[in-house]
Amino acid sequence: MKRMMFWRRVGRMVLLSMLLWLPLPLMAAQSPQELVIETTDRIIKALKAEQEEIKKNPARLYEIVDKIVLPHFDFRRMSSWVLGKHWRKASPAEREQFVKEFRALLVRTYAAALNDNYDQKIDFLPLRAKKDATEVTVRTEVQLESGFPIPINYRMYRTEKGEWLVFDVNIDGVSLVTNYRSSFSKEIRKGGLPKLIARLTERNQRAMHD
């Protein structure tokens, strides 16, 4: 029973910390760990200052997430991994539409989780990576009001331009990419990729009007 309650809480926080540390452009002298710590503080302060506006205009939260956070995610890479073999078989148009709708899905998920949990305390664990590493895992723990902390790890890679981008999140041992991959794969087997894209589009449009 306790485990079920734990996972319900995790479900609402699955992507929370991803939102908290990605607003600033990469600075050459900053490590991913330093970037995480600095930007966490900045976005928490911004959200506290925006709460009244968000209550009046819920769309403001989506604007904040879309503008500040999402440019630091590699949605195309995440999408290709989520779809796996189906990505390779998809047409260019299907790929672009899927990336668009998958991105919109995550915006909604992030925004809701962020607004409900932005005041949770986050501990940053030491970074285990070489100085010249091009791929790292930033480890954090989200402290709950009661119970054990939730470990959330972010897999990031450095682009040729020197930017650090997120391409997967692991929460309490469960990979975000793997989780969506399993879910989407079942839907594709039932009705094909076009049907999955259509369902995502419908869900996103309906959610935006709720």
C-alpha positions, 0 to 999 in steps of 0.5 A: 500500500505504501509503495502504491502511494509512493508511485502515485506521488512519483507519477505527479513528480515524474518530470518535475525536477527536469523543469527546475534546472534548465532555463539558462544558456550553457556557460562555457565554464559551467559543468552540468552540475553547476548549471543545474544548481544555479538554474534551479534557484532561478526558476523556483524564484520565478515561479514563486513570483508568478503564482498570482498571474498563473492563477489568473491565467493558467496558460502563463505556466505553459508559456514559462515551460515552453520558453524557459525549459524545452529548448534544452531538451532534445525532443527529436532524439527522445522521439527516435528512441521512444519509437525505436524501429517505428521511427526508422520506418516512419516518413519524414512528415510522420516524424515531424508530427510525432515530435510536435505532439510528443513535445506538447504531451510533455509540456502539459505533464511538466507544467502540471507537475511543476506547478503542484510541486515547485516548492519541494526541496531538491538535493544535488548529488556529486557528479560522477564524470570526467572533465572531458565527458560528452555524456553525463548523468546528473543525480538529484533527490527530491525530498518529500514531506514524508517518506523516502526521497525520490531519486531522479537522474538526468541523462545529458549529452554535449552537442558539437556546439557545446550545449548540454541537452537532456535525452532521458530521465530516470526516476527511481530506476525507471527510464522515461524513454523506456516507459513511453516506448513500451506504452506507445509500442502497444498502441502502434501494434494495435493501430499503427503509427498514424493512429497513435499520432492522431490520438496524441493530437486529439489529447493535446487539443482537448487538454488545451481547451479544458 
